[in-house]
Amino acid sequence: MAAKITDGTFDKDVLQSSKPVLLDFWADWCGPCRQIAPALEDLATELGSKITVAKMNVDENPTIPVKYGVKGIPTLMIFKDGQVVATKVGVMQKSKIKEWIESTI
């Protein structure tokens, strides 16, 4: 299951994480966000030993999305050693998300 990240837990759970983190910026009202959610849940299980899959609701947590320049959702960012190493915006198939993760980490 994808971890839930807030503005308050971001530093500890993402920037200080011992393994890479795929952070999904999403919102309840976003159809494309709901469309990729099952794929992200599957990948959280499949790749859990290599990467943490996490979600941040942009409506409930406005600070971090603004800080990282999130303009559209869903936005997926991979953080490694406290830095953004890759970003994708929009819907992708599970296989493409998995390929992107594996090529990045």
N, C-alpha and C positions, 0 to 999 in steps of 0.2 A: 504494500500500500504506500502511496506517495505521502511523504511527510508534509505537514502544513506549516508554512513559514509566515511569520508576521514581521512588521517593521521592527518589533522589539527583539525577535529571535534571530534576525537575519545575520548579524555579525557572528554569533556563536555557531549557528547551524549551517551557514553557507561559507562565509569567509574563513572561518577557523576549522572547517571540516577536514578530517584527515584523508578523505577521498574526494574525488570530483563530485560536483553537484549539478544535476540538470534541474534548473528552476523554470517552471511553467508559470508565466504571468497570465492570469485568466480572470473571468467574471461570470457570475451566475447567468446573466442575460445574453452571453456570447454563444451563439450557435456553433461556430467553428471550434470554440473551446470545449464544448460538450462533445463534439464530434471526435476530437483526439484524446479525450480523457481515458477511454478504455485502453487505447494503445499505450498510453503512459503508465497506467496501472499494471498492464502486462509486463512492460519493460522494467518497472520497479521490481517485480518478482524475478524476471529472467536475469537482469544485470545487477541485482542488489549487492553482490559481492564486489563489483567494480565501481559502481556509481550510486549516489543517492538521488532518487527522483523526488522532487519536492514541488509544491504548488503555493503560489501567493495570489490571493484575491486582491485585485488592484483597487476595487471599491472600498474594501476594508483596510487596506494598507497603502496609502497614497505616497508615502515618503520614498521608499526604495524604487518603485517604478519610475518616478520622476528623476531620481538621482542617476538611474541607468538609462534614461532616455527612451523608455518604453512608450511608443506612440500608437501602436496597434496591438491587438491581441487576437489569438494567442501569440505570445512571444516566448521562445525557448532560449535560455542562455545556459551555457555550460561554464561553471566556475571551477578553476583548478588553482590551488595554492593562493586563494584569495583574489584571483583575477578572472575577468571574463575572457575565455579563450575562444568562444564561438557563439554565434547568435543566429537564430532562424525565426522568421515571422510568418505566420499563417499555418494552414493545415498541411500536414504531410502524412503519408501512409506510414504505418508502423515499421515496415521494412526499411523505409528511407530514414526514419528517425533513428533506428538501430544502427544503420550504416554510418550515419552522421556521428552518433555517439562514439562508436568504435573507432572511427577514423580520427576523432578528436582526442580521446583519452589514450 
